[in-house]
Amino acid sequence: MNATDRTPADLLRSALATDPARPLVTFYDDATGERVELSVATFANWVAKTANLLQDGLSAEPGDRVALLLPAHWQTAVWLLACSSVGVVADVAGTPAAADIVVSGPDTLDAARACSGERVALALRPLGGRFPQPPEGFSDYAVEVPGQGDRFAPYVPVDPEEPALIVAGREFSGAEVVERARAEAPALGLTGPGSRLLSGLPYDTWEALNAGLYAPLATGGSVVLCRHLDRLGEDALAKRVESERVTATTH
């Protein structure tokens, strides 16, 4: 990857320039049987659309705080990179009342209503499906994002030294996310391009976010992100590791 990359959004741009067709995020939900595979190009397209929604549709500005009340999911990964693209702070499981914008899954809508700013709801249905009935007081992400632009440019350049991520009470700048992702990748078994990490960790700690997104992105690898992995038996897990050509696991 490019040594000059200073933010997670930079890492994604470099990945797009290097090998846009390779897999980046493969997502399984073992409660529903869903499987989604996103190439670098497809993932980057979702990120661009979501960043445009943030900047233009929700009027987000650098330094704003976005509370992400979302599980380990491919759309959560998209939001994390979209926040980095705009320069807003992604506050994972953050307090909605203290946030400028809240982004909620279907199970946290009541808590999300404490946010006095813009509220976005994700149904987290297969294929990015929308809510059958939009939650009152929320924009439905699946309705709003398709019409957004496929390319994104921030109105203000993102400062790598400004806060970019808060998780489990820890704050990181964009540069710190990149530096730590690179430094910690070898311990996860990510040794460079072609490495493929299976993660069953929830997105609630730095370690889980790094394994489930940042470290694979920083090393030219990819992640098999598994939600509800505890519902999968050992034999089925072994078959997944083989079929997905996984080179390292953490769960």
N, C-alpha and C positions, 0 to 999 in steps of 0.2 A: 504494500500500500504506500501511498505518497507520504513521505516523511514530514511534509509541510502541513498536513491535515491537523487542524487545531480544535475542531468541534465534531460531534457525531454526524452532523449534516455534511461536513467536509468528507468524512469517511465514506458516506453514501455516494457522494459525487464522484469520488475516486473509483469506487467499486463499479459505478455505472460506466465510467470511461474505460475501465479495464476489461470487464467481462459482463456485459449486461444480461446475457442469456443464462448465466449459471444460477442454480437455486440459491436463495438466501434464507428464507424462512419457510419451513414445512410445518404446518400446524395440525395437530390431532386433538380432538375432544373425545375422550373415551367414555363419556356419558352419552354422547349422541351418535358416535360413529363418524363424525365429520373429519375429513382430511382436505387440507388446502395447501397447495404449493405455490409459492410466489418467487419468481425469478427476481434478480436485482432490478430489472427494468420495470416489472409489474409493481414491485414494492415501492420503487421510487415514484412511480406514477400516483399511487395512493398517497404517498407522503406529500407530493406537490399539490394534489387536490386538497388535502387536509390542511396544509399550510396556507393555501389561498383562502380556505374557509375561515381559518383562524384570523388571518390578517385583514381580509376584506369583509367577510360575513359577520365576524364577531368583534371586529375592531381591536384585536389584540395588538399590543405594542411591546417592544423589548422591556423586560423587567416585570411585566405582568405575571401573576401567579395563576397557573392552571391546575386545579385539583383533579387528578386522574383517579377516579374510583372504579377501577377496572381490574379484571383478573389477568393472569398470563394468557395472552391471546394475540393472534397476529394483528388485530386492529389496535391493540394497545401498543405494540411495537411501532406501528405506523404513527400513532399519536406522539410517542416519545421522540421520534425523528422529526415530526412536523413542528413540535415545540422548539427543538433545536434549530430548525430552519428559520423560524421567525425571531428567535431570541427570547422567548418567554420561558419562565421557570416551570418545569414539569414537576409538580408536587404529588408524588405517588402516594395514594391513600391519604392525601392532605385534608385539612379541615375545610369543608366547603364555605363556612362563614368567613374564613380568612382569605378566600380566593377571589380573584377577579372573574374567573370562568370556572365552571365545573363540567367535567365530562364523566358521565355515569353509565354503568351497565344496568341491566334490568333489576338487579337485586339491591341496589343502593339508591334508588330514586328518592325515597323518603328523606334520607340523610342529605342528599344533594340539594334538596329544596332550601336548605339553609343558606345557599349562595345567593346573594342579592344581585349578582351580575348575570351574564349570559349562561344558559344551561343547555347542554347537549346530551342526548341520550343515545346509547348504542344498544340495539336489541341483541347483538352477538349471535344472530341466527346464521345458519349455514349460507354460504355465498354472499355474506354481507347483507342479508335481508332486512327489511324494515319492520317496525312494529305493526301488528294488525290494527292497533288503535294508538296513535301517538300519545305519549304521556303528557298530561296537562302541565303547561309551564316549561316544556322542553322542546328544542328543535330535534327532529329525528335525523341523526347523522346519515343514515342510509338514503334519506330523501334529499338532504342538502348537498352531500359531497359529489354526486355524479356530475352535476352541472358546473363544477369548478374547473378552472384552467389546468391543463396538463403540465404546465411549466410554472415554476415559482421563482420570484426574485424578491428578497426582502426590501422594504422601503428604506430601512436603516441597516448598515452592515452589522452583523452579529459579532460582539466582542467576546473572544474566547475566554477572557478572564472574568467575565460576569457570571453570576449564579445561573446554572442551567438545569440542575436536577436536585430534588430533595427526596430522599427515601430513608425510612426508618430513623428519622431525626438527623440525618447527615446531609450536608449541603455540598454540592460539587459544582465547580465551574465546567464549562464545556471542555477546556483544555485538560482539566483533571480527569474527566470521564475518559478522554482519549488516552491519556498517559497511563491511567490505571488499567484500562482495558488491554492495552498492549503489554504492560508489565505482567499482568496476571494470567494472560492467555496460555502460556506454556504449562502452568500448573493445572489447567483445565484439560490439557491434552490437545490444545489447538497449536499446531506446529507450523501453520502456514496455509497457503491456498490448497484446497482439496480437503482440509480437515472438516469433519462433520460431527457436531456435538449434539447428543440427545439430552435435553433438559426437561425434567418433570417438576422443577422448582416453581412455586408461586412467585409472582412479581411483587415481593414485599421487602426485599433486602437488596443492598448493592450487589452482593454475591449472585443473587438470582437474576437480576437485570443484566449483569455482566455475562453470565453464562448463557442467558436466554436471548441476548441481542448484541450487546456492545463488543464483547471479545470476538465472536465469530465475524462481525462486521469489520473489526480492526485488523484482522489477520487474513482476510480473503477467504475465510471459511464460510460455513453455513450452520444453521441450527435446526434441529427437529424439536419443536416446542410442543410439549405434551401436557394437556390439561386433564385432570382426573386420571392420572397415570396409575393411581392406586387401584383402579378398577380392572387393570390389565394383569393377567396372570404371568408368571415367569416365562412360560413357553411362548406366549404371544409376544412378550417383550423381546425375547431373543430373536423371534422371527422378524420383528420390526427393525431391530438393530441390523440384521442381515439384509433385509430388503431395502432399507434406506441407506445402506453403506455407511453406517455410523462408525466413526473412528474413536469416539470417547463418549462417556456418559456421566451425568450428574443428576441425581434425583433422590 
